[in-house]
Amino acid sequence: MKQKLALLKLLADETRLNILNILLREDSYVEKIACDLSLTPATICYHLKKLEAAGVVNCSRSQFYMIYSLNRELFDKPLFEWIKKEEPVLDSEEKYRKEVLSHFFKYGRLVQLPTQRKKREIVLGEIAKAFEPERQYDEAEVNEIIHRFHEDHCTVRREMIACGIMAREKETYWLVT
C-alpha cells in the first residue's frame, strides 16, 4: 500500500502528468518535451529522474539523446486511464522543428550549423527546400543556392550529402526523394 501511495503522490504534479501524456503518445527526449511544455530542459530532467526512479518511465540512449518511454506494464492497468487526455494535441514535431529553425536562422540566414544530428537534419532540410525536386544541378548552382543561407557553402553541401538529403555523381547534384 505504501508503494501505491508513493506512486500516487509522485503523479500528483501537473508537470509530471503533462510529461506522462506526451510519453503516452510517443517516446521522447528532454529537449522536445521541454519545447512541448514550454519549460526548461533542466525542469524536465528533474521530473523525469523522479519518474524513472519510481519505475514509471524507462530511459535508453540513442546517439546524443536519452530517450524516455513509459513503463507500459504499469500504464496498461485501468487505474491509470484517467491520466490520458482526450484533448487535441498540437503536432509536437512541427513545434520542435520551428523552434530549432528560429534558433539557427536569423533573417533567413543560417547563423551556425548545429552539432546535434537531429537539429542539423532539420536545418539542412530547410535549406533543401530551395532546390527543385528531380532537377540536376551543377556544383556552381548548388553553391549559389546554399550561399543564400550560409557563406560556407562547401561544408553545408558536404553535410547535405552526408545526411542523405542530396546525392552527387561527378559534378552533378540532386535532391534525394
N, C-alpha and C positions, 0 to 999 in steps of 0.2 A: 504494500500500500504506500509506503514512504517513497518508493521509486516512482510510482504513478503520480503522486502528489508533486514530487520534484520536477517531473516532466511537464505537468500542467503549469507549474509556476514558471518554468522556463519559457513556455509558449504564451504566457500572459504578457506579451510585449508586442506592440504594434509593428515595430521594425522587423522582429523575428517572424511574425505572421506574414508580413509582406514578402520577406525573403523566401519563406516556405511556399507561398503562392507562385512565385517565379519558378522555384525548383519543381513544383508540381507540373508545370508546363514543359520544362526542359532543363537539362543540366546546364550550369552556367559558371562564370568566373567572377571574381570580385569586382573588377572594373565595370563589367556590363551590368551587374546587379546594382552597383553604386549609381551608374548612369540612369538606370530604370527608376530608382527610388529617389534620385536627386540628393544623395548623401555622399559623404566622403568614403573612399576605399578603406580608410582606417576604421571607420564606424562599422562597415560591412564585415571586415576581418574580425573585429571584436565579437560581433554577434555570431558569425559562422563558427568561430572557435568554440563558443559556448554550445552551439548546436551540435558540433562534431564531438565534443567531449561527452555529451549526453547520448550520443549514438543516433541522433535524429538525422544527421547528414553524413555522407561519406566524402572523402577528398582523394583525388588522384592527380598526378602531374601529367600534363600534356604539353610538351615543348616548354614554353616560358610561362604557362598558365597553370594554376591549381584549379582543377575543375571540381565543382561541388555538385553532388547529386543527393537525392533523398534516399533514406533507408526505406525502400518501398515496402518491405515487410511490415514495418511499423504503421505506415500510412494506408495500407490496404484494409486495416481494421475499421469497422463502421464508426467507432468513436471519433475518428478524425475527419469525417465527411464535412463537418461544419467549417473546417479550415478553407475548403475550396471556395473560391469566389466565382460567381456567375456573371460578373461584370465584364463588359467587353474590354479587351486589353489592347493597348497601343502596340504596334509592331516594334518590339524592343531591338531587333537587329537594325532596323532603319533608324531608330533613335540613336543607337550607339554609332552607326555609320556617320550620321550627320554631326555628332559631337566630335568624332575623330577628324572629319574634314574641316570643321570650323577651327579646330586646334592647329592643324598643319597647313591650312591655306589662309592667306591674308590677301584680300583684294584680288583674288583669282590666281595668285602665285603661290607656289609651294615654298614654305618657309624652310623646311628641312625634311629629309626623308626619314620616316620613323624607323627605329631599330627593331621594334617588335614586328614579327612576321605578319600577324593578323592586321595590324594597323597599316603596315606597308602595302599589303594587298588591297586594302580599301583605298588608299591614296593612289596607287598605281591604276586601279580600276577606274577611278575618277578621271585620270589623265587619258586612259584608253578611250573614253567617250569622245575624245576629239578626233579619233580615227574612224574611218568608214569601214564597216564590216565587208569582208570579201573583196577588198581592194588591196592591191600590192603597192608598196611604197619603196622608193629607193632610200638610201641612208640619209641623204641630204634632206629629203622631205620629212622623214621621221625626226631628225634633229631639229628642224624648223618648228614642227608642231610641239615637240617636247620643250623647246626653248621658250615657248609662250608661258610655260608653267614654272620652269626652273633653269638656271643658267648652266648647270652641269648635266647637259643632255646625254652625255656618254654613260654616266652612272645610272641615270633613270632608264635609259634604253636597255642597258645590261640587266637591270633589275626586272624590267618588264618581261624580258626573255626568260630570266631565271625563274620567275613566278609562273611562267606558262601563259601569260597574257598575250604576248606577241611571240611569233616564230620568225626565224631567219634562215635563209638559204642563200649563200654567197652574199650579194649586196641587196637582196630583196627581202622586205619585211611585210608581215601581215598580222592582223589580229587572229588569235586562236578562238574559234567559236565552240 
